[in-house]
Amino acid sequence: MYEVEIKVRAAHDDVRERLADADATSLGRVTQVDTYFDAPHRDFAETDEALRIRRESRTADATGEGETDAQLTYKGPLVDSESKTREEIEAGVENGDDVRAILESVGFAPAATVEKERERFSLQGFTVTLDTIDGLGEFVEVDAEVETESAVPDRRDDAADLLRSLGLDPDDGIRTSYLGLLLDTSE
């Protein structure tokens, strides 16, 4: 599975209005805390890979109760020079703390944490996400999944067209992950 993604830095208010005008479907809001790990056997910064545990809390329902899920995710190297497209393998896990303990027991070390608030919409077969990243600010992501690498160029072009329809310039796309952006600002 490949995640085709274009991300740009952008204020949310105008984009939110354009999404409403386009009759985008709201998918709700979530809070995510991503803990990234360094591997004992290779340097993920050099290989352009990532391993993370994501804890996601959905907005509370009418009873005041929200839900929290955990996922273990591997992200492979970027596969093209025009977007942030990469192979992605995800698995839901019952207990993020136990998975973290397992990873640490076999030599993986927590490297950094990225915290974000996300507001998601569905439009034209894409997920449009308005991200607010602690320490970085506001971003907009347009993404979709494809089965094969050969399907990436067409889907990437469609994502760029959708960004343009939202008043954003895909040429302003940022290929660096939020983790990379945070690490760059801390140096």
C-alpha positions in Angstrom: 0.0 0.0 0.0 1.3 3.5 -0.9 0.1 6.7 0.8 0.0 9.5 -1.8 0.3 12.8 0.1 0.9 16.4 -0.6 1.3 18.7 2.4 1.5 22.5 2.4 1.8 25.1 5.1 -1.5 27.0 5.2 -3.9 28.8 7.5 -7.1 26.8 8.0 -9.9 29.4 7.9 -10.0 30.0 4.1 -9.5 26.3 3.4 -12.3 25.3 5.8 -14.6 27.7 3.9 -13.6 26.2 0.5 -14.2 22.7 1.9 -17.7 23.7 3.0 -18.4 25.3 -0.5 -17.3 22.0 -2.1 -19.6 20.0 0.1 -16.7 18.1 1.7 -17.8 15.5 4.3 -16.5 16.1 7.8 -14.7 13.1 9.3 -14.3 14.7 12.7 -11.4 15.8 14.8 -8.7 13.8 16.5 -5.7 14.4 18.7 -2.6 12.3 17.8 0.6 11.7 19.7 3.2 10.0 17.6 6.3 8.5 19.2 9.1 7.8 16.7 11.8 5.2 17.3 15.4 4.8 16.3 16.5 1.3 15.2 19.5 -0.4 16.7 20.5 -2.0 13.4 20.3 1.0 11.0 19.9 4.8 10.9 16.3 5.6 9.8 17.4 9.2 9.1 19.8 7.9 6.5 17.4 5.3 5.0 14.4 7.7 5.0 12.3 5.3 7.0 10.2 5.7 10.2 8.8 3.5 12.9 6.2 5.0 15.2 3.5 4.3 17.7 0.5 6.6 17.3 -2.0 7.2 20.0 -5.2 8.8 18.6 -8.0 10.2 20.7 -11.2 11.1 19.0 -13.4 13.9 20.1 -15.6 13.0 23.0 -19.2 12.0 22.3 -22.4 13.3 23.9 -21.7 11.3 27.1 -18.3 13.1 27.5 -16.4 9.9 26.6 -13.8 9.8 23.9 -11.9 6.8 22.5 -8.2 6.3 22.2 -6.6 3.9 19.7 -3.0 2.8 19.2 -1.3 1.9 15.9 2.2 0.7 15.0 3.3 2.1 11.7 6.3 1.5 9.4 6.9 4.2 6.7 9.3 3.3 3.9 11.5 5.8 1.9 9.9 8.4 -0.3 9.1 7.0 -3.8 9.0 10.1 -5.9 10.5 13.6 -6.0 7.2 15.5 -6.2 5.2 14.4 -3.2 5.5 12.8 0.2 4.5 9.4 -1.2 5.8 6.3 0.5 5.0 2.7 1.4 3.1 2.5 4.6 2.3 -0.5 6.8 0.0 0.0 9.8 -1.4 -2.3 12.4 -3.8 -1.5 15.2 -2.5 -2.6 18.6 -4.4 -3.3 21.8 -2.0 -1.5 24.1 0.5 1.1 22.9 2.4 1.0 26.2 3.1 -2.7 25.8 4.2 -2.3 22.2 6.6 0.5 23.3 8.0 -1.8 26.0 8.5 -4.6 23.5 10.3 -2.2 21.1 12.5 -0.8 23.8 13.3 -4.4 25.1 14.8 -5.3 21.7 16.8 -2.2 21.3 14.6 0.4 19.7 14.8 3.8 21.4 12.3 6.6 21.5 13.6 9.4 19.3 11.0 12.2 19.3 7.3 12.9 19.8 5.0 14.8 17.5 1.7 16.1 18.9 -1.0 17.3 16.6 -4.7 18.3 16.3 -6.3 17.1 13.1 -9.6 18.1 11.5 -10.4 15.7 8.6 -12.7 15.9 5.6 -13.5 13.6 2.7 -13.5 15.1 -0.8 -13.2 13.6 -4.3 -11.8 10.3 -2.9 -9.2 12.1 -0.8 -8.8 12.8 2.9 -8.1 16.5 3.4 -6.6 17.1 6.8 -6.2 20.5 8.6 -3.3 19.9 10.9 -2.1 22.0 13.8 1.3 20.8 14.9 2.7 21.7 18.3 5.8 23.8 17.7 5.2 24.2 13.9 1.8 25.7 13.2 -0.9 25.0 10.6 -0.7 22.7 7.6 -3.1 21.1 5.0 -2.6 17.6 3.8 -4.3 15.9 0.9 -3.8 12.2 0.8 -5.2 8.9 -0.5 -3.9 5.3 -0.7 -3.1 3.3 -3.8 -2.2 -0.4 -4.2 0.7 -0.1 -6.5 3.6 2.3 -7.2 2.5 2.6 -10.8 -0.8 4.2 -9.6 1.1 7.0 -7.8 1.6 9.6 -10.6 -2.1 9.8 -11.6 -3.2 10.0 -7.9 -0.5 12.6 -7.1 -1.8 14.7 -10.0 -5.3 14.4 -8.8 -4.2 15.5 -5.3 -2.4 18.5 -6.8 -5.6 19.5 -8.7 -7.6 19.2 -5.4 -5.2 21.4 -3.6 -5.5 24.0 -6.4 -9.3 23.9 -6.0 -8.8 24.7 -2.3 -6.8 27.8 -3.2 -3.4 26.2 -2.4 -0.4 25.8 -4.5 0.9 22.2 -4.8 4.3 23.6 -5.8 4.6 24.7 -2.2 4.5 21.1 -1.2 6.6 20.0 1.8 8.2 16.6 1.5 9.7 16.6 5.0 7.7 14.8 7.7 6.5 16.7 10.7 9.1 14.9 12.7 11.8 16.1 10.3 10.5 19.7 10.5 10.5 19.6 14.3 14.0 18.2 14.4 15.2 20.9 12.0 13.7 23.6 14.3 15.4 22.2 17.4 18.9 22.2 15.9 
